Structures are given as C-alpha cells and as structure tokens.
Amino acid sequence: MTNSSLFKKLLLSIGFIAALTSCDKDFNELGSDIIDSDIHHNDIARYYGKVTAYDAATGVVQSNNLPVNSLGIYNTPAFGRTVASFVTQVGLVNYNPVFGNNPIIDSVYIHIPYYSTKLTTEADGTGTYRLDSIYGNLTTPMKLKMYRNGFFLRNSEPGASVITSQKYYSNDRPLIDANKSDLLYENNEFLFSNAEVQRKVTISGVESVKERFAPGIFTYLDVDYFKRTFFDDRSKLANENIFREYFRGLYFNIESDVDGALAQINLAEARITIIYREDYTNPTNVNDIERVRKTLVMNLSGNTVNFFENTPLSLYASALASANTVEGDEALYLKGGEGSMAIIDILDTADLNLLRRNDANGNRVLINEANLSFYVDEAKMGAATTRPWRVYLYDLKNKRPIIDYLADNSTGTTTKFDKGVHGGIFRKDSLGNWRYKIRITNHLNNILNKDSTNVKLGLVVTENINLISNVALKTAFDAGTTTVREVPTSAIMNPLGIVLYGSNPNVPENKRVKLEIFYTKPN
C-alpha cells in the first residue's frame, strides 16, 4: 500500500490553536501531506485508528472475599437470569468474654444492612431512605433461607509448598449445600425494603422504639438455639481459631420461580446481637444482687464466597461462542459477576507506520489526545433501564491499568466518578447517543514514541473504578498470544451488564467503536 493511499485514511478537523475562530478544511485539499512538508504547522489534525473488538466469556470466576457481595435474583432482557447467594464466616467482636453468674439470654437478632442513603428524619424520629445498588423487581417476593454453614472456609491452600491464599469460585455452591446445617431463618415472602428497621420493646404494656437501623435484613433468632450453641459451652468462644472451627458461618440462599431483585449487601456493618442478663453483686453489699443487661456481639467477618448461577439467553450465549477475532464482533457483551468482557486491539501496522513516520527533520507527530468511544446498542439492551455507570479499560497482558488511568488523580462527587478525565463514564455525546468514552492519550504516545508494546486491552464493567486488583479464572483462555488467567475484581462485584456496538464492518459507522486521535504535526 502506498503512502498516499495510507494518508487518505486521515479525517481532518483543522483549527488554529491561537485563533479565536475555527474553520473546516476539505479532506481532499490536505490529502497526503499531513506529516511530510505540511505548511499548516500549528494545525491539529484528527485521525481514526483501527480498532478490533470482540467478546470473551470469563467463565467461572474466583469469588471469595470480594469487597461487596450480592444476594438475590436479577433478570435482564439482554443477558438472562442470575441468582446470587453467599456464605460468610462469623466472628466475635470480643473473644473470650467474661460472664457473670446465671447468664440468661433475653433475645437474639441479626441485622444485615443494604447500601442506602438517608434522605430525611420525620418528627417521630423515623428515617426515610433510598436504597442504593439494588436492581430488578422490588415487588416480587422471594424465598430467603439462612443456614448454619458446615463447610470450613480455609485461609490458605492445603498441602501447598508455599503459603497460597485459598481460592473459592462462583460455582462452588454445591460444597456449601452438601454441608449446610441448621436452618436458622426462613422467609417465603422476602422483599428488599427501604423501610427503616425498628427494634421495639414493650414495657408495662407500652411499646416503644428501642433501636433504629438502616434498611436491611432483620430478624429475631431462636434463643434456645443460641443458648445451646454458645452459652452452654463457652470454651468455644476462647479465640478466633476455636470459634471459627466450631461455628463455621452462615449461608444465605435465595430462590424464586419468577423474577425478583438483587441487592449488594453491606457485610461490613452486619451484626448478630445476643442480649442477656446476669447477676451483679454489689461489692459493698454481697446480699444486694441485681440483674444487669449485657450484650454479646458477632460480626459477619472473615472469609466469604459469592455464588452465581446464570441462565443466559440464547442470543447472549451464541455471541460469546462465535467471537470474530479478525474483524471484531457486531456487539460487545460486557457482564459482571460470572460474565463476559471485550478484548480490544488498537492500531494495525499501517496505522503505526503512518503515525511513527518522521518528517524531513526527523520529527514525529505529537499525540494531543486519543479516545476510545463505545456506543450502547439500545436495541439489544431492550427494556433494561439500569446500566453500569463505569467501564474499565486495562492492559490485558500485564493485568494492570494503562498509564492514563494512573496519571488521572481527579475526584468526582462520589467515588464512582473518580478519574473522570480518563473516563469510561456512561454519558451522552453531543448528538444524544449514550456511550463510554475513555482517554488513552499517554498509552498511545508510549506506543508511538517510547516503543512500548501495543498490548491487547480488556474492557469490563466495574463496580469501583479505584479498585485495580484481580481475581483468578477457574479456566484460563487465550486471546491471540495472550493467555487470560485473571480478571479485575471490580467486574465480579458488579451484577450489571451492557451491550455495546462492536467494530465489525456491518455496524453502522456512526455507532462503531472509534479510536479518535488528535495530533499536532511537527514544525
């Protein structure tokens, strides 16, 4: 291919940097002398580079000890149905507690808050809340069961020559089902509610609110069970190792024959509270014995595993099974959890040769700005109204952020909008089309001017743009010469999905994935 034909790929939007007005130049007028002997030394030119983007299924993913766990049922018209359950260890806030004489439990309750925002406080003290990170049909009841877990969640791999952290996966639920123990709670009409939780007491026939909690799962538990389990043999409370070997945690399982809702659960604030009374002897009068109120508090800390059961729609499953790695796919299916991602290749050999070409003085073009834009395929998204706020573009080979991510220290109104210059935020363009736009200026400059390797890139949905750790795939897969063994943790935490237009030539040009490069020609 001649240099002239290569240069005809260039689309120009010329504007003098120092001028107060701008004008458009006809493409054919500037043609092939953009780089060599270009008299428009102060012009900024625009070029569309080659992009190939295609789908890849993550398969089963490591899902233990995620910062956020999901619970519920979520069905979308683009991806299908996901059922999320989880198991968690339990620990004492204070081990080896000292009991007085004759301790007797009054009540036991558990509170597991959802993520929510308090909006107002009414005159009677009641708070009103908005639920955050909850998706689906909030009016369809589901069946929620809470079991005592009988499977020990290890910290490290047994028998390894070096200490290796234990991995549990999104399809390991059968391990827990086979070892579940006592059923501690069951609700066949369970709904996620935004109502304030109120723990009430009745004294002398008068009911009053004793405690107020943010919206969440709240229930009283069987007093006799907790007496037998924890008070009759207090040696099991001596330290963390003894306790967690004895009481191996709680397993939350949810079921429904129809659609339901899915919420992200705030385990960091979850508590089991045992309220009991014991004898207290006045040290100045041994005959003065009174009953005093005490609490024994447990948190839902330690190891956790989130389980996902997917029933994918046929169109989604077919797209993942037939990725076009040469021209790219027509649609890119990004889904969190045990889901899918996109593999991105940018700049072919012709692009690189053109952009690296030196002028007569040995100078190259300067990349002022480079952006990848991915447009939402509204037709394939169907009736789905909830979309991920962010997507995350990363170096697939080295499993790390690209340099533009690292260089962006900007903060947003919430952490979801941090690194806003780098982008990847769900926004409309100037024509009203929804897209994710990601700045890759420094990444591209390094490829062109510092001989950095033009690595494959991965694109995933993200729950937390500030989280850049990775988790393992149960089965690795190959993307060209790159073997993918891990995916970003933040993608596993996000239950949502988005369908984007791909790079295939069958996609309308105005919707196709775009690599838009603005550059300055050398003087």
Sequence and secondary structure as in RCSB ss.txt:
>XXXX:A:sequence
MTNSSLFKKLLLSIGFIAALTSCDKDFNELGSDIIDSDIHHNDIARYYGKVTAYDAATGVVQSNNLPVNSLGIYN
TPAFGRTVASFVTQVGLVNYNPVFGNNPIIDSVYIHIPYYSTKLTTEADGTGTYRLDSIYGNLTTPMKLKMYRNG
FFLRNSEPGASVITSQKYYSNDRPLIDANKSDLLYENNEFLFSNAEVQRKVTISGVESVKERFAPGIFTYLDVDY
FKRTFFDDRSKLANENIFREYFRGLYFNIESDVDGALAQINLAEARITIIYREDYTNPTNVNDIERVRKTLVMNL
SGNTVNFFENTPLSLYASALASANTVEGDEALYLKGGEGSMAIIDILDTADLNLLRRNDANGNRVLINEANLSFY
VDEAKMGAATTRPWRVYLYDLKNKRPIIDYLADNSTGTTTKFDKGVHGGIFRKDSLGNWRYKIRITNHLNNILNK
DSTNVKLGLVVTENINLISNVALKTAFDAGTTTVREVPTSAIMNPLGIVLYGSNPNVPENKRVKLEIFYTKPN
>XXXX:A:secstr
  HHHHHTT B     TT SS     HHHHTT SSTT S TT EEEEEE EEEEEEE  SBB BS SSEEEEEEE
ETTTEEEEEEEEE  EESSSS    SS EEEEEEEEEEB EEEEEE TTS EEEEE SEEE TTS EEEEEEE  
S   SB TT SS  B   BTT HHHHHTT   EEEEEEEE    B EEEEEEETTEEEEEEEE SEEEEEE HHH
HIIIIIS GGGGSSHHHHHHHS  EEEEEE SS  EEEEE GGG EEEEEEEEEEEETTEEEEEEEEEEEEEEE 
 S EEEEEEEEE HHHHHHHHT  TTT  SEEEEETTTTEEEEEEE  HHHHHHHH   TTS   EEEEEEEEEE
B HHHHTT     SEEEEEETTTTEE HHHHH     SSGGG STTTEEEEEE TTS EEEEEE HHHHHHHHHS
      EEEEEES TT   EEEEEEEEEETTEEEEEEEHHHHH   EEEEE S TTS TTTS EEEEEEE   
